[in-house]
Amino acid sequence: MKITIERAALLKAVSQAQSVVERRNTIPILANLLLQAGGETLSIKATDLDIEVIDETEARVDREGATTVNAQLLGEIVRKLPDGAQVTLDEDQSKGRLTITAGRSNFELATLPKDDFPVMTSPDYDATFTCPAPTLRRLFDKSRFAISTEETRYYLNGVYLHVAEGADGQVLRAVATDGHRLARIDAEVPEGAEGMPGVIVPRKTVGELKKLLEDDEAQIEVSVAETKIRFKTTGIVLTSKVIDGTFPDYARVIPTANERTLKVDAADFARAVDRVATVSSERSKAVKLSLDDDKLVLSVNAPDAGQAEEELIVDYGDEKLEIGFNAKYLLEIASQVDRENAVFLFNNPGDPTLMREGEDTSAIYVVMPMRV
């Protein structure tokens, strides 16, 4: 294999693939990228056996072939080469070496046989549909904060993507929860998605997917099977196993009888929570919300550190209410609000609280209170 490629194009492709590679693994080949050159294309593949990403980019191919090379070393070398450099990758199979040349810089890296590189089997997908990148980005970005990190409840370690019944018919829905907070985000069902099985997309995959969804003009082809999900866009294919488990019946924890309504500027609210939480010795300590006649008082009482209080003028006309929350959870939920107003719907101090963006019910959040 021998190719020449512009440094920026190589760096983008290597970076996309490299992030899938686990730094610590016991199988040497999994630390490598598979480089394949053919026609006018360089294909770079990486896998951790759960996720596989393939990035294709244009290159001048002088000699077709394939090899594998350490992902971290290749990434570091390309990153440190000067902007605009033309990079030549030349494999010597007899030596088991890949030579990287750019200007006066010359590197030689050890390779491993391409035949040792694992291939992720491709199932028969039950549904394939196309979705605009901004739609998928909204579904995953607004729900990912609520993904559980508790490995014992592994079925909560991802975003549950499925087709569900919304208020006005079927919707494509993303749900994540860790038992303390929940995010439920809806979008219009793309044509062809109606028959898709519900799948739990793992946390790492959600993180990798973010890079594919940066281009607002991109159309993403999504293929879903019981065991895998694939996201495909121009030049990049991301395939991932899904979590083998049953997502809980999240509808049971979404309150429907909350009638005490607080309307507050989301940015003002987030800044106020952040300020009063400063005196808390731990970010997880409760911040108390005291509501009465268009006035909200946020307060923190940390015996070891001190006290803090801030008052906001809000829209609230229901009975007086005092309720406590984890400050971090409030900040994360408030940061999801794209519109000016956040609407909180309360019941009693011990019951879950519902939050939405203005009158929009396509994105709702539930947060459990704390004792204060």
Buried (B, 14 or more C-beta within 10 A) or exposed (E): BBBBBBBBBBBBBBBBBBBBBBEEEEEEBBBBBBBBBBEEBBBBBBBBEBBBBBBBBEBBBEEEBBBBBBBEBBBEBBEEBEEEBBBBBBBBEEEEBBBBBBEEEEBEBEBBEBEEBBEBEEBEBEBBBBBBBBBBBBBBBBBBBBBBEEEEBBBBBBBBBBBBEBEEEBBBBBBBBBEBBBBBBBBBBBEBBEEBBBBBBBBBBBBBBEBBBEBEEBEBBBBBBEEBBBBBBEBBBBBBBBBEBEBBEBEEEBBEEBEBBBBBBBEBBBBBBBBBBEBBEEEEBBBBBBBBEEEBBBBBBBEEBEEBBBEBEBEBEEEEBEBBBBBBBBBBBBEBBEEEBBBBBBBEBEBBBBBBBBEBBBBBBBBBBBEB
